[in-house]
Amino acid sequence: MTFRPRYTGLIEKYRDRLPIHDDTRIISLGEGNTPLIRLNNIPHDLKKDVDIYIKFEGCDQGG
């Protein structure tokens, strides 16, 4: 089994670029990690050789 670190959200990801002190506690819902899903049927139905992706907002931690 491969260890995968827990995603901690956008604020923590970009902490070094934000006006946040090192001792500031960050509260996050895991925002900013909504999965992209590749659609296969639409390009096939349109007879186009393209990649189409959608964001599945139903998985958005912020609701």
HTML snippet that shows the backbone in 3Dmol.js (N, CA, C, O; Angstrom):
<script src="https://3Dmol.org/build/3Dmol-min.js"></script>
<div id="view" style="width:600px;height:400px;position:relative"></div>
<script>
const pdb = `
ATOM      1  N   MET A   1       0.843  -1.180   0.000  1.00  0.00           N
ATOM      2  CA  MET A   1       0.000   0.000   0.000  1.00  0.00           C
ATOM      3  C   MET A   1       0.892   1.249   0.000  1.00  0.00           C
ATOM      4  O   MET A   1       1.836   1.338   0.785  1.00  0.00           O
ATOM      5  N   THR A   2       0.597   2.194  -0.865  1.00  0.00           N
ATOM      6  CA  THR A   2       1.370   3.423  -0.970  1.00  0.00           C
ATOM      7  C   THR A   2       0.787   4.478  -0.052  1.00  0.00           C
ATOM      8  O   THR A   2      -0.422   4.711  -0.051  1.00  0.00           O
ATOM      9  N   PHE A   3       1.651   5.121   0.733  1.00  0.00           N
ATOM     10  CA  PHE A   3       1.206   6.206   1.608  1.00  0.00           C
ATOM     11  C   PHE A   3       0.956   7.447   0.776  1.00  0.00           C
ATOM     12  O   PHE A   3       1.800   7.860  -0.019  1.00  0.00           O
ATOM     13  N   ARG A   4      -0.191   8.024   0.964  1.00  0.00           N
ATOM     14  CA  ARG A   4      -0.548   9.241   0.260  1.00  0.00           C
ATOM     15  C   ARG A   4      -0.880  10.314   1.291  1.00  0.00           C
ATOM     16  O   ARG A   4      -1.833  10.149   2.053  1.00  0.00           O
ATOM     17  N   PRO A   5      -0.123  11.405   1.338  1.00  0.00           N
ATOM     18  CA  PRO A   5      -0.402  12.420   2.353  1.00  0.00           C
ATOM     19  C   PRO A   5      -1.793  13.025   2.192  1.00  0.00           C
ATOM     20  O   PRO A   5      -2.286  13.194   1.077  1.00  0.00           O
ATOM     21  N   ARG A   6      -2.402  13.339   3.298  1.00  0.00           N
ATOM     22  CA  ARG A   6      -3.740  13.921   3.287  1.00  0.00           C
ATOM     23  C   ARG A   6      -3.692  15.329   2.703  1.00  0.00           C
ATOM     24  O   ARG A   6      -2.832  16.129   3.075  1.00  0.00           O
ATOM     25  N   TYR A   7      -4.595  15.627   1.808  1.00  0.00           N
ATOM     26  CA  TYR A   7      -4.684  16.957   1.208  1.00  0.00           C
ATOM     27  C   TYR A   7      -5.210  17.922   2.267  1.00  0.00           C
ATOM     28  O   TYR A   7      -6.218  17.636   2.913  1.00  0.00           O
ATOM     29  N   THR A   8      -4.548  19.051   2.451  1.00  0.00           N
ATOM     30  CA  THR A   8      -4.902  19.967   3.522  1.00  0.00           C
ATOM     31  C   THR A   8      -5.538  21.268   3.046  1.00  0.00           C
ATOM     32  O   THR A   8      -5.751  22.171   3.855  1.00  0.00           O
ATOM     33  N   GLY A   9      -5.844  21.388   1.768  1.00  0.00           N
ATOM     34  CA  GLY A   9      -6.544  22.572   1.271  1.00  0.00           C
ATOM     35  C   GLY A   9      -5.637  23.604   0.634  1.00  0.00           C
ATOM     36  O   GLY A   9      -4.411  23.534   0.720  1.00  0.00           O
ATOM     37  N   LEU A  10      -6.286  24.568  -0.011  1.00  0.00           N
ATOM     38  CA  LEU A  10      -5.560  25.595  -0.764  1.00  0.00           C
ATOM     39  C   LEU A  10      -4.793  26.567   0.112  1.00  0.00           C
ATOM     40  O   LEU A  10      -3.709  27.013  -0.264  1.00  0.00           O
ATOM     41  N   ILE A  11      -5.338  26.903   1.277  1.00  0.00           N
ATOM     42  CA  ILE A  11      -4.636  27.869   2.127  1.00  0.00           C
ATOM     43  C   ILE A  11      -3.290  27.303   2.554  1.00  0.00           C
ATOM     44  O   ILE A  11      -2.277  28.000   2.505  1.00  0.00           O
ATOM     45  N   GLU A  12      -3.276  26.050   2.970  1.00  0.00           N
ATOM     46  CA  GLU A  12      -2.008  25.427   3.371  1.00  0.00           C
ATOM     47  C   GLU A  12      -1.069  25.262   2.177  1.00  0.00           C
ATOM     48  O   GLU A  12       0.143  25.440   2.299  1.00  0.00           O
ATOM     49  N   LYS A  13      -1.639  24.923   1.030  1.00  0.00           N
ATOM     50  CA  LYS A  13      -0.823  24.732  -0.174  1.00  0.00           C
ATOM     51  C   LYS A  13      -0.084  26.012  -0.570  1.00  0.00           C
ATOM     52  O   LYS A  13       1.075  25.965  -0.982  1.00  0.00           O
ATOM     53  N   TYR A  14      -0.763  27.153  -0.442  1.00  0.00           N
ATOM     54  CA  TYR A  14      -0.183  28.435  -0.844  1.00  0.00           C
ATOM     55  C   TYR A  14       0.180  29.301   0.353  1.00  0.00           C
ATOM     56  O   TYR A  14       0.290  30.521   0.229  1.00  0.00           O
ATOM     57  N   ARG A  15       0.363  28.684   1.497  1.00  0.00           N
ATOM     58  CA  ARG A  15       0.667  29.403   2.740  1.00  0.00           C
ATOM     59  C   ARG A  15       1.861  30.348   2.583  1.00  0.00           C
ATOM     60  O   ARG A  15       1.837  31.458   3.113  1.00  0.00           O
ATOM     61  N   ASP A  16       2.893  29.927   1.870  1.00  0.00           N
ATOM     62  CA  ASP A  16       4.092  30.754   1.718  1.00  0.00           C
ATOM     63  C   ASP A  16       3.844  32.007   0.894  1.00  0.00           C
ATOM     64  O   ASP A  16       4.672  32.918   0.887  1.00  0.00           O
ATOM     65  N   ARG A  17       2.715  32.065   0.201  1.00  0.00           N
ATOM     66  CA  ARG A  17       2.393  33.233  -0.628  1.00  0.00           C
ATOM     67  C   ARG A  17       1.327  34.122   0.011  1.00  0.00           C
ATOM     68  O   ARG A  17       0.945  35.144  -0.558  1.00  0.00           O
ATOM     69  N   LEU A  18       0.853  33.736   1.180  1.00  0.00           N
ATOM     70  CA  LEU A  18      -0.222  34.464   1.853  1.00  0.00           C
ATOM     71  C   LEU A  18       0.304  35.170   3.101  1.00  0.00           C
ATOM     72  O   LEU A  18       1.313  34.756   3.673  1.00  0.00           O
ATOM     73  N   PRO A  19      -0.383  36.237   3.524  1.00  0.00           N
ATOM     74  CA  PRO A  19       0.054  36.953   4.729  1.00  0.00           C
ATOM     75  C   PRO A  19      -0.375  36.200   6.001  1.00  0.00           C
ATOM     76  O   PRO A  19      -1.183  36.690   6.790  1.00  0.00           O
ATOM     77  N   ILE A  20       0.192  34.992   6.174  1.00  0.00           N
ATOM     78  CA  ILE A  20      -0.155  34.138   7.312  1.00  0.00           C
ATOM     79  C   ILE A  20       1.133  33.840   8.080  1.00  0.00           C
ATOM     80  O   ILE A  20       2.152  33.496   7.482  1.00  0.00           O
ATOM     81  N   HIS A  21       1.083  33.972   9.393  1.00  0.00           N
ATOM     82  CA  HIS A  21       2.251  33.670  10.226  1.00  0.00           C
ATOM     83  C   HIS A  21       2.423  32.163  10.358  1.00  0.00           C
ATOM     84  O   HIS A  21       1.471  31.400  10.189  1.00  0.00           O
ATOM     85  N   ASP A  22       3.645  31.745  10.660  1.00  0.00           N
ATOM     86  CA  ASP A  22       3.940  30.318  10.816  1.00  0.00           C
ATOM     87  C   ASP A  22       3.117  29.660  11.911  1.00  0.00           C
ATOM     88  O   ASP A  22       2.805  28.473  11.821  1.00  0.00           O
ATOM     89  N   ASP A  23       2.762  30.417  12.943  1.00  0.00           N
ATOM     90  CA  ASP A  23       2.011  29.832  14.052  1.00  0.00           C
ATOM     91  C   ASP A  23       0.493  29.963  13.889  1.00  0.00           C
ATOM     92  O   ASP A  23      -0.258  29.586  14.789  1.00  0.00           O
ATOM     93  N   THR A  24       0.035  30.494  12.745  1.00  0.00           N
ATOM     94  CA  THR A  24      -1.400  30.612  12.493  1.00  0.00           C
ATOM     95  C   THR A  24      -1.984  29.245  12.196  1.00  0.00           C
ATOM     96  O   THR A  24      -1.494  28.519  11.331  1.00  0.00           O
ATOM     97  N   ARG A  25      -3.036  28.903  12.924  1.00  0.00           N
ATOM     98  CA  ARG A  25      -3.718  27.625  12.704  1.00  0.00           C
ATOM     99  C   ARG A  25      -4.662  27.775  11.516  1.00  0.00           C
ATOM    100  O   ARG A  25      -5.474  28.699  11.470  1.00  0.00           O
ATOM    101  N   ILE A  26      -4.550  26.869  10.568  1.00  0.00           N
ATOM    102  CA  ILE A  26      -5.372  26.902   9.366  1.00  0.00           C
ATOM    103  C   ILE A  26      -6.523  25.907   9.519  1.00  0.00           C
ATOM    104  O   ILE A  26      -6.311  24.747   9.875  1.00  0.00           O
ATOM    105  N   ILE A  27      -7.724  26.369   9.250  1.00  0.00           N
ATOM    106  CA  ILE A  27      -8.897  25.494   9.250  1.00  0.00           C
ATOM    107  C   ILE A  27      -9.324  25.324   7.801  1.00  0.00           C
ATOM    108  O   ILE A  27      -9.495  26.305   7.078  1.00  0.00           O
ATOM    109  N   SER A  28      -9.494  24.081   7.381  1.00  0.00           N
ATOM    110  CA  SER A  28      -9.791  23.802   5.981  1.00  0.00           C
ATOM    111  C   SER A  28     -10.813  22.682   5.858  1.00  0.00           C
ATOM    112  O   SER A  28     -10.867  21.775   6.688  1.00  0.00           O
ATOM    113  N   LEU A  29     -11.604  22.761   4.830  1.00  0.00           N
ATOM    114  CA  LEU A  29     -12.536  21.685   4.497  1.00  0.00           C
ATOM    115  C   LEU A  29     -11.972  20.802   3.394  1.00  0.00           C
ATOM    116  O   LEU A  29     -12.672  19.932   2.875  1.00  0.00           O
ATOM    117  N   GLY A  30     -10.711  21.019   3.033  1.00  0.00           N
ATOM    118  CA  GLY A  30     -10.110  20.273   1.934  1.00  0.00           C
ATOM    119  C   GLY A  30     -10.475  20.864   0.586  1.00  0.00           C
ATOM    120  O   GLY A  30     -10.451  20.174  -0.433  1.00  0.00           O
ATOM    121  N   GLU A  31     -10.812  22.149   0.586  1.00  0.00           N
ATOM    122  CA  GLU A  31     -11.242  22.829  -0.636  1.00  0.00           C
ATOM    123  C   GLU A  31     -10.135  22.853  -1.673  1.00  0.00           C
ATOM    124  O   GLU A  31      -8.949  22.809  -1.346  1.00  0.00           O
ATOM    125  N   GLY A  32     -10.551  22.925  -2.937  1.00  0.00           N
ATOM    126  CA  GLY A  32      -9.583  23.049  -4.021  1.00  0.00           C
ATOM    127  C   GLY A  32      -9.083  21.736  -4.570  1.00  0.00           C
ATOM    128  O   GLY A  32      -8.103  21.720  -5.314  1.00  0.00           O
ATOM    129  N   ASN A  33      -9.712  20.652  -4.235  1.00  0.00           N
ATOM    130  CA  ASN A  33      -9.242  19.356  -4.718  1.00  0.00           C
ATOM    131  C   ASN A  33     -10.380  18.582  -5.384  1.00  0.00           C
ATOM    132  O   ASN A  33     -10.427  17.353  -5.321  1.00  0.00           O
ATOM    133  N   THR A  34     -11.284  19.307  -6.017  1.00  0.00           N
ATOM    134  CA  THR A  34     -12.415  18.683  -6.696  1.00  0.00           C
ATOM    135  C   THR A  34     -11.906  17.856  -7.871  1.00  0.00           C
ATOM    136  O   THR A  34     -11.141  18.365  -8.691  1.00  0.00           O
ATOM    137  N   PRO A  35     -12.316  16.587  -7.971  1.00  0.00           N
ATOM    138  CA  PRO A  35     -11.779  15.728  -9.032  1.00  0.00           C
ATOM    139  C   PRO A  35     -12.248  16.123 -10.429  1.00  0.00           C
ATOM    140  O   PRO A  35     -13.367  16.602 -10.619  1.00  0.00           O
ATOM    141  N   LEU A  36     -11.371  15.911 -11.393  1.00  0.00           N
ATOM    142  CA  LEU A  36     -11.719  16.062 -12.800  1.00  0.00           C
ATOM    143  C   LEU A  36     -12.020  14.675 -13.353  1.00  0.00           C
ATOM    144  O   LEU A  36     -11.296  13.713 -13.094  1.00  0.00           O
ATOM    145  N   ILE A  37     -13.098  14.595 -14.113  1.00  0.00           N
ATOM    146  CA  ILE A  37     -13.531  13.310 -14.675  1.00  0.00           C
ATOM    147  C   ILE A  37     -13.525  13.427 -16.196  1.00  0.00           C
ATOM    148  O   ILE A  37     -14.111  14.347 -16.768  1.00  0.00           O
ATOM    149  N   ARG A  38     -12.861  12.490 -16.825  1.00  0.00           N
ATOM    150  CA  ARG A  38     -12.796  12.496 -18.291  1.00  0.00           C
ATOM    151  C   ARG A  38     -14.099  11.942 -18.863  1.00  0.00           C
ATOM    152  O   ARG A  38     -14.574  10.883 -18.451  1.00  0.00           O
ATOM    153  N   LEU A  39     -14.664  12.672 -19.816  1.00  0.00           N
ATOM    154  CA  LEU A  39     -15.867  12.216 -20.508  1.00  0.00           C
ATOM    155  C   LEU A  39     -15.456  11.491 -21.775  1.00  0.00           C
ATOM    156  O   LEU A  39     -14.687  12.018 -22.579  1.00  0.00           O
ATOM    157  N   ASN A  40     -15.963  10.293 -21.951  1.00  0.00           N
ATOM    158  CA  ASN A  40     -15.622   9.505 -23.131  1.00  0.00           C
ATOM    159  C   ASN A  40     -16.743   9.482 -24.163  1.00  0.00           C
ATOM    160  O   ASN A  40     -16.472   9.467 -25.364  1.00  0.00           O
ATOM    161  N   ASN A  41     -17.978   9.479 -23.723  1.00  0.00           N
ATOM    162  CA  ASN A  41     -19.103   9.318 -24.652  1.00  0.00           C
ATOM    163  C   ASN A  41     -19.350  10.535 -25.533  1.00  0.00           C
ATOM    164  O   ASN A  41     -19.652  10.385 -26.717  1.00  0.00           O
ATOM    165  N   ILE A  42     -19.228  11.734 -24.981  1.00  0.00           N
ATOM    166  CA  ILE A  42     -19.528  12.935 -25.770  1.00  0.00           C
ATOM    167  C   ILE A  42     -18.576  13.075 -26.962  1.00  0.00           C
ATOM    168  O   ILE A  42     -19.050  13.259 -28.083  1.00  0.00           O
ATOM    169  N   PRO A  43     -17.255  12.995 -26.770  1.00  0.00           N
ATOM    170  CA  PRO A  43     -16.374  13.070 -27.952  1.00  0.00           C
ATOM    171  C   PRO A  43     -16.660  11.950 -28.957  1.00  0.00           C
ATOM    172  O   PRO A  43     -16.606  12.164 -30.168  1.00  0.00           O
ATOM    173  N   HIS A  44     -16.959  10.772 -28.449  1.00  0.00           N
ATOM    174  CA  HIS A  44     -17.287   9.652 -29.347  1.00  0.00           C
ATOM    175  C   HIS A  44     -18.545   9.965 -30.142  1.00  0.00           C
ATOM    176  O   HIS A  44     -18.572   9.779 -31.359  1.00  0.00           O
ATOM    177  N   ASP A  45     -19.597  10.444 -29.458  1.00  0.00           N
ATOM    178  CA  ASP A  45     -20.860  10.776 -30.144  1.00  0.00           C
ATOM    179  C   ASP A  45     -20.676  11.901 -31.158  1.00  0.00           C
ATOM    180  O   ASP A  45     -21.326  11.910 -32.203  1.00  0.00           O
ATOM    181  N   LEU A  46     -19.799  12.839 -30.851  1.00  0.00           N
ATOM    182  CA  LEU A  46     -19.545  13.964 -31.763  1.00  0.00           C
ATOM    183  C   LEU A  46     -18.531  13.620 -32.850  1.00  0.00           C
ATOM    184  O   LEU A  46     -18.267  14.415 -33.752  1.00  0.00           O
ATOM    185  N   LYS A  47     -17.962  12.398 -32.741  1.00  0.00           N
ATOM    186  CA  LYS A  47     -16.928  11.951 -33.673  1.00  0.00           C
ATOM    187  C   LYS A  47     -15.754  12.924 -33.717  1.00  0.00           C
ATOM    188  O   LYS A  47     -15.241  13.264 -34.783  1.00  0.00           O
ATOM    189  N   LYS A  48     -15.342  13.365 -32.516  1.00  0.00           N
ATOM    190  CA  LYS A  48     -14.220  14.287 -32.362  1.00  0.00           C
ATOM    191  C   LYS A  48     -13.139  13.627 -31.530  1.00  0.00           C
ATOM    192  O   LYS A  48     -13.429  12.951 -30.543  1.00  0.00           O
ATOM    193  N   ASP A  49     -11.904  13.822 -31.927  1.00  0.00           N
ATOM    194  CA  ASP A  49     -10.771  13.289 -31.181  1.00  0.00           C
ATOM    195  C   ASP A  49     -10.282  14.360 -30.210  1.00  0.00           C
ATOM    196  O   ASP A  49      -9.238  14.980 -30.418  1.00  0.00           O
ATOM    197  N   VAL A  50     -11.052  14.563 -29.152  1.00  0.00           N
ATOM    198  CA  VAL A  50     -10.723  15.570 -28.143  1.00  0.00           C
ATOM    199  C   VAL A  50     -10.865  14.950 -26.756  1.00  0.00           C
ATOM    200  O   VAL A  50     -11.562  13.952 -26.573  1.00  0.00           O
ATOM    201  N   ASP A  51     -10.197  15.556 -25.793  1.00  0.00           N
ATOM    202  CA  ASP A  51     -10.353  15.166 -24.393  1.00  0.00           C
ATOM    203  C   ASP A  51     -11.222  16.211 -23.720  1.00  0.00           C
ATOM    204  O   ASP A  51     -10.925  17.405 -23.770  1.00  0.00           O
ATOM    205  N   ILE A  52     -12.298  15.758 -23.090  1.00  0.00           N
ATOM    206  CA  ILE A  52     -13.184  16.653 -22.355  1.00  0.00           C
ATOM    207  C   ILE A  52     -13.220  16.192 -20.908  1.00  0.00           C
ATOM    208  O   ILE A  52     -13.443  15.017 -20.615  1.00  0.00           O
ATOM    209  N   TYR A  53     -12.994  17.143 -20.010  1.00  0.00           N
ATOM    210  CA  TYR A  53     -13.027  16.866 -18.582  1.00  0.00           C
ATOM    211  C   TYR A  53     -14.056  17.770 -17.918  1.00  0.00           C
ATOM    212  O   TYR A  53     -14.271  18.904 -18.344  1.00  0.00           O
ATOM    213  N   ILE A  54     -14.685  17.257 -16.875  1.00  0.00           N
ATOM    214  CA  ILE A  54     -15.602  18.059 -16.079  1.00  0.00           C
ATOM    215  C   ILE A  54     -15.150  17.993 -14.621  1.00  0.00           C
ATOM    216  O   ILE A  54     -14.471  17.054 -14.204  1.00  0.00           O
ATOM    217  N   LYS A  55     -15.540  19.003 -13.864  1.00  0.00           N
ATOM    218  CA  LYS A  55     -15.305  18.963 -12.424  1.00  0.00           C
ATOM    219  C   LYS A  55     -16.566  18.408 -11.775  1.00  0.00           C
ATOM    220  O   LYS A  55     -17.669  18.873 -12.064  1.00  0.00           O
ATOM    221  N   PHE A  56     -16.414  17.434 -10.917  1.00  0.00           N
ATOM    222  CA  PHE A  56     -17.540  16.831 -10.215  1.00  0.00           C
ATOM    223  C   PHE A  56     -17.734  17.575  -8.905  1.00  0.00           C
ATOM    224  O   PHE A  56     -17.148  17.219  -7.882  1.00  0.00           O
ATOM    225  N   GLU A  57     -18.568  18.616  -8.945  1.00  0.00           N
ATOM    226  CA  GLU A  57     -18.778  19.466  -7.776  1.00  0.00           C
ATOM    227  C   GLU A  57     -19.523  18.730  -6.664  1.00  0.00           C
ATOM    228  O   GLU A  57     -19.570  19.213  -5.532  1.00  0.00           O
ATOM    229  N   GLY A  58     -20.099  17.585  -6.966  1.00  0.00           N
ATOM    230  CA  GLY A  58     -20.749  16.782  -5.925  1.00  0.00           C
ATOM    231  C   GLY A  58     -19.749  16.253  -4.922  1.00  0.00           C
ATOM    232  O   GLY A  58     -20.123  15.857  -3.818  1.00  0.00           O
ATOM    233  N   CYS A  59     -18.473  16.244  -5.296  1.00  0.00           N
ATOM    234  CA  CYS A  59     -17.411  15.804  -4.394  1.00  0.00           C
ATOM    235  C   CYS A  59     -16.739  16.986  -3.705  1.00  0.00           C
ATOM    236  O   CYS A  59     -15.776  16.802  -2.961  1.00  0.00           O
ATOM    237  N   ASP A  60     -17.235  18.191  -3.946  1.00  0.00           N
ATOM    238  CA  ASP A  60     -16.653  19.394  -3.363  1.00  0.00           C
ATOM    239  C   ASP A  60     -16.897  19.389  -1.849  1.00  0.00           C
ATOM    240  O   ASP A  60     -18.041  19.320  -1.400  1.00  0.00           O
ATOM    241  N   GLN A  61     -15.828  19.461  -1.076  1.00  0.00           N
ATOM    242  CA  GLN A  61     -15.927  19.387   0.373  1.00  0.00           C
ATOM    243  C   GLN A  61     -16.668  20.584   0.957  1.00  0.00           C
ATOM    244  O   GLN A  61     -17.223  20.497   2.053  1.00  0.00           O
ATOM    245  N   GLY A  62     -16.679  21.678   0.246  1.00  0.00           N
ATOM    246  CA  GLY A  62     -17.357  22.873   0.738  1.00  0.00           C
ATOM    247  C   GLY A  62     -18.842  22.870   0.468  1.00  0.00           C
ATOM    248  O   GLY A  62     -19.561  23.762   0.917  1.00  0.00           O
ATOM    249  N   GLY A  63     -19.311  21.870  -0.266  1.00  0.00           N
ATOM    250  CA  GLY A  63     -20.738  21.769  -0.546  1.00  0.00           C
ATOM    251  C   GLY A  63     -21.126  22.632  -1.691  1.00  0.00           C
ATOM    252  O   GLY A  63     -22.298  22.670  -2.066  1.00  0.00           O
TER     253      GLY A  63
END
`;
const viewer = $3Dmol.createViewer("view");
viewer.addModel(pdb, "pdb");
viewer.setStyle({}, {cartoon: {color: "spectrum"}});
viewer.zoomTo();
viewer.render();
</script>
